[in-house]
Amino acid sequence: MGMKTMKCQDGPGSLLLFITPLLLPVSVVTVSTVTCGSVVKLLNIKHNVRLHSHDVRYGSGSGQQSVTGVTSVDDGNSYWRIRGKTSTICERGTLVKCGQSIRLTHVNTGRNLHSHHFTSPLSGNQEVSAFGDDGEGDNLDDWTVLCDGEFWQRDDEVRFRHTSTSVLLSVTGEQYGRPINGQREVHGMSYSNQNSYWKVMEGIFMKPSELFRTQNIHSEL
């Protein structure tokens, strides 16, 4: 049986999400390092919820699109595309370095994970929202990946520090009522603790680029 070829279109919201591993090249399925262009779900380890957004706005604070944590594994609104920081392009397949600033673009709405000096509605920490149109917002969309080693590995427990305000993407367990009953508040905290660690779970992982592999070989010679 021949391999079915699928073309990934560029842009924040244009990627086929529900692809079984049998339809993907083995190198894409098994890549162990997180790469730009990959579409992933991120799990908050302490509270076992996945980073989530939807076209529901906060009723206070900025009034921007809300970002929450959900327990559902299958919710299609929990996919985020990994991209370069504001005003830059991180080529598809480029390995993400520890300490690198990135954007996380919500696939279904095209808005970027964002934070600013508004107070979150439940815990009183710093609000985290989704902002922008078609993947373009501002420099408050940038987050620095904090991990050990040189590159962000899929098995790593990582933190995301907001590049402009230095808060850490966190969940502390507060739950919303209607219309998003049971979803957890996601916010920014000024200090690191067990609530701030995340791990890549389900997703589509782009194969490391030929350019990177060539550069890596040259650096080892």
N, C-alpha and C positions, 0 to 999 in steps of 0.2 A: 504494500500500500504506500503510495507516495506521500511525502510530507506536504501538508497544506501550508501555503505561504500567506502570511498576513502582514500588511503594511501598517506601521504605526504612523499616524499623522501627527505633525507637530502642533502645538497649541495646548492651552490649559485643559480643555474639556474634551479633546478628541482622541480618545483611546478606548479600544474595545476591552472591557474589563473582565468579562466572564469567559475566559479561555482556559480550557483544561490543559494540564501539563502534557498530555499526549499530542497536542497540536503545536507545542513549542519546541524549538531546538533544545537539545539537552543542555547546551552551554548557557542558555538563558535561565533555565529552571534551577540549575545547580550553582550559579555564581554566588560566591560567599561574601563579596564586598558590595556595599550599597553604591549605586551609580546614579548619576544624573539621568533624568528621563524616566526612571523607574516610578511605578505607581504602587503605593503601599498603604497598608493599614498599620497604625502605630498603637501599641498597647501600653497603657499605664500599668506598670507591674504591680504596684501596691494595691490598686483598686480594681484591677482586672476589667478595665473599660477601654474601648477603642476611641481614638480621637475622631470627632464627628462634626459635621455641620449640615445645614439645611436652610431653606429659604424662610427662616423664622427670625425676626429681628428682636433685639433686646427691647424691653419696655421701659428701660431706664438707661442711664449712662450715655453711651455714644449713639444708641439706636441702630447700630450696625448689625449685620448678620451674626447670629449667635453661634458659638462653638461649644460643644458639650462632649461628654464621654458616655458611650453606650455599652451595654453588656452584650448586645447582639453581635454574633460573629458574621452574620450574612448581610448586614445592612449595607446597601450600595452607596450610601452617603458617607461612608467612612474611608473612602479612597482619596489619597493625596499624592500629587505628582511632585517629585523632587526636582527643583530648578536652581539655577544660579541666583546669586543675590541681585537686588534691584539694579537695573541698567546693565546687567551682564548676561552673557549666554554661557551656560555650562553645557557643552556638547553631550548629546546622548551617549551613554556608555562611559563617561568620564568618572573615575573613582572619586568618591567624596572623602576628603581628608578630615581627620579630627582637627577641630579648630576652624574649619571652613564655614563661612556664612552662606546660607541657602535661603530659598523661599519654598514653602509648602503650599501648593495651589490645590484647592478643593476641586476635584475633577468635575462634579456635577453642576457646580454653580460658577466656576471660574474665578473665585475670589481667594485671596491669599490669607494664610494665617497671620494675624496682626495683633499688635498690642499698643497701648498708649496710656496716658495718665487719666484714665477713668476708673472708677471703683466698680468692682464686680458686684453683681446684684445680691448674691447670697452670703459670701464669706467676707466681703469687704477688702479683698485683695485687689490686684490690678486686673482690669478687664482684658480678656482675650476675645477677639472677634475675627470675622472673615471680611476682607475689604478689597475693593478694586473691581475692575471690570475686565473680563477676558484675560485674566492673569496679570494685569498691570495695575499697580497701586502706588505705593511710595516706599521710602526707606524704612518705615515702621513695619514693613513686611519681612524684614531680614532676621534670621535666627542663626546663632552659631552652634554647631554640633560639638558637644563636649564628650569626648570618649578617650580611651587609652590607645596607645599605639599610633600608627601613621594614618590608617584609613578606618572609616566606619564599617565595621563588619556586621553582617545580618544577625549574628548571635550576641552582639554587644548590648549591654544595658547603657543607654546614653541619656544625656540631658540636652535640652534645647534652651540656650540663653538668648533672650531678646537682645539684639545687638545694640539698639539705641537706649534702652532703659535698664538693661542688665538683670531683669527678672527672669526666673526660670519657669518654664511651662510645667504646670502642676495640677494635680487633682487632690482634694482633701475630703471628698465624700459627700458634700452637700448636694441634695437632690431637688430638682425642679418639680413644680406641680404642672397643671394644665397650661398650655397645650402640649408640653413635652414632658409629661409625667414620668418620673423615675430616672430621667437623664441626669448625669452628674455635671456640676459646674466645673469648667476648665478655666484656670486663671493663671496669673503670673505671681510668683512669690520672690521676695528679695533674698531669700537664703535657701540653701540646698538641704533637702532631707529625703527620706524614702518616698515621698509623694512626687518627686521630680524625675523619676527614672522611667524611661520608655524603651520599648523594644519593637523592632520590625516584625510583623507577622505575615499575613497574606499579602499577595501582590504579584505584579509583573515586573521582573527585574531585568534591566537592559544589560546585554553582554558588554563586558569591558571593551573599550574601543581599541582598534589596532594601533592608533597613535600612542595611547598610553603604554601598550605592551612594547612597542618599539623603543620608546623613551626609557622604559624600565630596564630593558636588555642593555641599552647603551650605558646606563648608569652603573650596571654591574660589571662591565668590562674594565 
